[in-house]
Amino acid sequence: MELSKEFRFESAHQLPYVPEGHKCGRLHGHSYRLTVHIDGDIDSSAGWVADFGDIKAAMKPLIEQLDHNFLNEVPGLENPTSEVLAYWVWDRLQPSLPLLSAITVHETCTSACVLRKPA
């Protein structure tokens, strides 16, 4: 069974390693959507894989670091691509959510990055 919980935050960033003149090298912002995916068996006594409240609680300090901030100034996000952001979230979330199976980062309405747990 897979569960997912979506989070939203607003952040600004600029990508320092893109070619000169690339639009993403300029300071700009996004309305990010980040989806946390949990994969596991249904607990027979609780009737669920995980409590959505636990996912929300685990994400709260991360969202506080990301929302309405300049991502380049967040330690570990000096090059804040969607891919780097997905790994950043994974590394901080996985210890408290051992059933974490994927992180999806939507940078725009049409562009997303998915980081999946290695097989």
C-alpha positions as CSV (number, residue, x, y, z in Angstrom):
1,M,0.0,0.0,0.0
2,E,1.3,3.5,-0.8
3,L,0.2,6.7,1.0
4,S,1.0,10.2,-0.1
5,K,0.8,13.6,1.6
6,E,1.2,16.8,-0.3
7,F,2.8,20.0,1.1
8,R,3.0,23.4,-0.5
9,F,5.5,26.2,0.1
10,E,6.7,29.4,-1.6
11,S,10.4,30.0,-2.1
12,A,12.9,32.0,-4.1
13,H,16.1,30.6,-5.6
14,Q,18.6,31.0,-8.4
15,L,20.7,28.3,-9.9
16,P,24.4,29.2,-9.7
17,Y,25.8,26.7,-12.2
18,V,23.6,27.2,-15.3
19,P,25.1,28.7,-18.4
20,E,25.4,32.5,-18.5
21,G,22.1,34.1,-19.6
22,H,20.0,31.1,-18.6
23,K,16.7,32.3,-17.1
24,C,17.1,30.1,-14.0
25,G,20.4,31.9,-13.1
26,R,18.3,35.0,-12.2
27,L,16.5,35.3,-8.9
28,H,13.0,34.0,-9.2
29,G,10.4,32.2,-7.1
30,H,8.2,29.1,-7.3
31,S,5.0,27.8,-5.7
32,Y,6.4,24.4,-4.8
33,R,4.4,21.2,-4.2
34,L,6.2,18.5,-2.5
35,T,4.7,15.0,-2.1
36,V,5.9,12.5,0.5
37,H,5.2,8.9,-0.4
38,I,5.1,6.1,2.2
39,D,5.1,2.4,1.2
40,G,4.3,-0.4,3.6
41,D,1.8,-3.0,4.9
42,I,-1.4,-2.1,6.6
43,D,-1.0,-2.6,10.4
44,S,-3.8,-5.1,11.3
45,S,-4.6,-3.4,14.6
46,A,-4.5,0.3,13.5
47,G,-5.9,-0.4,10.0
48,W,-3.4,1.9,8.3
49,V,0.1,2.0,7.0
50,A,1.0,5.2,8.8
51,D,-0.7,8.1,10.5
52,F,-0.9,11.1,8.1
53,G,-0.4,13.3,11.2
54,D,3.0,11.7,11.7
55,I,4.0,12.6,8.1
56,K,2.8,16.2,8.7
57,A,4.8,16.4,12.0
58,A,7.9,15.1,10.4
59,M,7.7,17.6,7.5
60,K,6.8,20.6,9.7
61,P,10.4,21.7,10.5
62,L,11.5,21.2,6.9
63,I,8.6,23.4,5.6
64,E,9.5,26.0,8.2
65,Q,13.0,26.2,6.7
66,L,11.8,26.3,3.1
67,D,8.6,28.4,3.1
68,H,9.1,32.1,2.2
69,N,12.9,31.8,2.2
70,F,15.7,32.1,-0.3
71,L,16.7,28.5,-0.8
72,N,20.3,29.3,-1.7
73,E,20.8,30.4,1.9
74,V,19.5,27.2,3.4
75,P,22.5,24.9,4.4
76,G,22.7,22.1,1.9
77,L,20.7,24.0,-0.8
78,E,23.4,26.3,-2.2
79,N,22.5,24.8,-5.7
80,P,18.7,24.4,-5.2
81,T,17.7,22.4,-8.2
82,S,14.6,20.2,-7.8
83,E,16.8,17.2,-7.7
84,V,19.0,18.6,-4.9
85,L,15.9,19.7,-3.0
86,A,14.4,16.2,-3.3
87,Y,17.6,14.7,-1.8
88,W,17.7,17.4,0.9
89,V,14.2,16.5,2.0
90,W,14.9,12.7,1.8
91,D,18.0,12.9,4.0
92,R,16.2,14.8,6.7
93,L,12.9,13.0,6.5
94,Q,13.9,9.3,6.2
95,P,15.2,8.9,9.8
96,S,11.8,9.7,11.2
97,L,9.8,8.1,8.4
98,P,11.5,4.7,7.7
99,L,8.7,3.7,5.3
100,L,9.6,6.7,3.0
101,S,9.5,5.4,-0.6
102,A,9.6,8.6,-2.7
103,I,9.7,12.4,-2.7
104,T,8.1,14.3,-5.6
105,V,9.1,18.0,-6.0
106,H,6.8,20.0,-8.3
107,E,8.7,23.2,-9.2
108,T,6.0,24.4,-11.6
109,C,2.6,23.1,-12.7
110,T,4.2,21.1,-15.5
111,S,7.7,20.2,-14.1
112,A,8.5,17.7,-11.4
113,C,11.3,15.6,-10.0
114,V,10.7,12.2,-8.4
115,L,13.3,10.6,-6.0
116,R,12.5,6.9,-5.3
117,K,13.9,4.6,-2.7
118,P,16.5,2.4,-4.3
119,A,15.4,-1.1,-5.0
